[in-house]
Amino acid sequence: MEQKSKEVAVWLRDDHARAIVGAAPANNSSRWAVQGIIGDDTGLGFWLKANVIQEFRPITNGTKQITWRSTSTELLIRWDAVLTIQVFEGGGDDIGFKPVAQ
């Protein structure tokens, strides 16, 4: 896999991300992103070198960002948990998408 050495943001399904961090189910789904380096593919998923998962909770006036930390730096991410993977060309200082005025 050519992309293994690149920094990525992996966007996860709400229920899978909650299972990873041990969070209870919620009435409103959050958006979840894990930034890291992709490792080996296991068939079921892939290893991701990262220790922070970011949760973006919807609130009345926007989004509240919560950071979940782990002492482990290797996460096994199942393929069925992945919504999309965003590859960073020049570094991953800013996760996500920004609207651009036309």
Buried (B, 14 or more C-beta within 10 A) or exposed (E): EEEEEEBBBBBBBBEBBBBBEEBEEEEEBBBBBBBBBBBEEEEEBBBBEBBEBBBBBEEEEEEEBEEBEBEEEEBBBBEEBBBEBBEBEEEBEEBEEEEEEE
